[in-house]
Amino acid sequence: MDGSMTDKRPLTRWSLAATLLLCVGTSAFAQDSALHSGKYEQLMLAVTPDHQVEGYYAEERGEDPPFSCAFYLKGNVEAGKDVAVSSWSDGAYPGTLKPSTDGVTLTIEQGQQHSGCLNVLMPDIATGLDLTQTASKQWISLVKVKADKAWLQKTPNAKATRGAYIVKGDVVGVLAFKDGAAQV
């Protein structure tokens, strides 16, 4: 060979490897940019099968008695967009929810106006409160207990009157609904 011809195979292999690496990296980033059900510090978040998010934020500060802040939120998930949410307790305020590197960012410009939240909720809620994911869950919904005492049962048809229970006002994550019962 006179040197004018070179072997192009190594370049092709590197191009293929770089392309595969780019695809894998993009896929991993895409997975991280979705909202997932779970606990994000003080926020419980469920992503429903209907592509909605349901959330419950609860925080307390101080003692005897503590100041408390609690509100609900709901919105529709659209691929590639921040989720526009409506939050409410005694009043309703719009906001956004978006995934972040290690959790979610919740923005509600008037979030401190929710009942009790001025003394508890960080001012960052107006510009973007970063919440780290503290637990991953498979919740498909959140429900608020309406009965004075709701007994936890092993099967939907059991009639427990002893053992563990949750009380009126508690918010719990739901894994499934079956036969009129919620698996929590």
N, C-alpha and C positions, 0 to 999 in steps of 0.2 A: 504494500500500500504506500501511496505517496504522501499521505497526511492530509490530502484535500477532503477525504471522506472520513467522517467521524461516526462513531456508534451513537445513535440517538436513543437507544433503549434506556440507559440510566436516567436521562431527562424525563422520558415518558413515565418511568416508575415513580420518580419524585413528584411529577405532576399528578399522577393518580393518587399517591399517598396524601398529598396536600389537599386534593379535592375531597377525599374521604374524611380527612381530619376536619375540614371546613364543614362538611355535612354533619358529622357527629357533633361538633361544637355548636352548630346552629340548632340541632335537634335538642341538645341539652339545655341551651338557652331558652328555647321555646317551651320546654317543660317547666322551667323555673318561672316563666312569665305568666303562669296561670294561677288563679285563686284555688286554694284547697281548703277543705273543711278542717277545723281544728281550733285550738286555743291559742290566741295571740295576746299574751299578757292578760289584760282585763277584758278582752273581746272574745266571745264565743262566736264562731263563724261556721255556717253550714252552707254548702253548695248543693242545691237541689237537683234532682234529675231533669227538671224543667229549665235548667240554666239560670237560676236565680240565686241570689245570696240572701241569707237571713242572718242577722247578727244581734247580739245582745252585749252591751258594754256595761260593766258594773265595777265601781271603784269606791273605796271608803278611805277616809283620812281622819286622824285624831281618835279620841276615845271619850267615853262617858258623856253623852252619846257621840258616836262618830258622825262626821259629815258624810253623806253618801250621794253618789251620782249614778244614775242608771237610765239607759235608753235603748230602744230597739232600732234596727235599721233593716232596710230591704231594698233590693235593686235587681235589675236584669243584666246578666252577663252577655256581652257581645265580644267576640274574638278580637283581640288586638286593641281594645278600647278600655279606658278607665271605666269602672262601674259607677254610674250615677245612682246614688242612693237617697232614700228619704229616711230621715231619722226622726224618732218621736218619743216623747214621754208625756208631758202635759201640753207640749206644743210640737209642731213639725218643722224641721229644717232640712234643706237639701245639702248634699255633700257628695264626695267621691271616695271610692275605695279602689286601691290598685295594689298589685303584688309588688314586693320589693325583694332585694337580694335574700334577706333572711326572714321575711314575714310579709307584712302589709303596711300600707300608708293610708291612714284614715284622715280625711279632710272634711270638716264641717265648720264653715266660717262662723256660724252662730252657735257652735256646739256648747259653749259655756252657758248659753241661755237655757239649756235643759234644766229641769228642776233639780236644785242642789248641786249642779255641776260647777258653778262659779268658784266655789271654795275647794273643789277637788280636782277638776280636770285641768291639765296643763294647757297654757295658752296656745301651744303648738297645734292644737286641734284645728285652729283657724287656718293654718298654713300647711299642715301636714304632720300628723302625729305618727311616728314610726313605731310599730308594734312588732316585736320579735315573736316568731312562732315558738311556743313552749310545749305544745303537744299536737301531734297529728291525729286526726280522728276521721272516721268514715261517716260522719253525720250527713243525713239527707234532709234534715229539717231541725228546727228548734221549736219546742213547745213550752208554754207556760202552764204550770199546774193550776187547775181551777178548783179542785176538791180540797177540803180542809186537810185531808190526809190521803195520799195515793200510795197504796201498798205495792211494793215491788214483788212480782211473781215470776216463777220460772217458765210458765206457759201462759198463753193468752186467756185460756178458759179457767185458770185456777182462781180460787176465791180466798186469797190470803187475808187474814185479820191479825197476823202477828209477823214480826220480823222487821226488815228494813222498809222504810217508806220515805217519800218526799212530801213536802207540804205546800200549801197554797202560796202561790207567788214564785216558787222555784222555777227556774228556766233550765231545761235539760235538752241535751242533744239526742236526736232520734236516729237509730241505725236502720230501722225498717218499720213499716206499718203492716199488720196482719190481723184479720178477724176483729177489727175495731180496736185493736190494742197497739201500743207503740213499744218497740223494743228500744230501751235506753241503755 
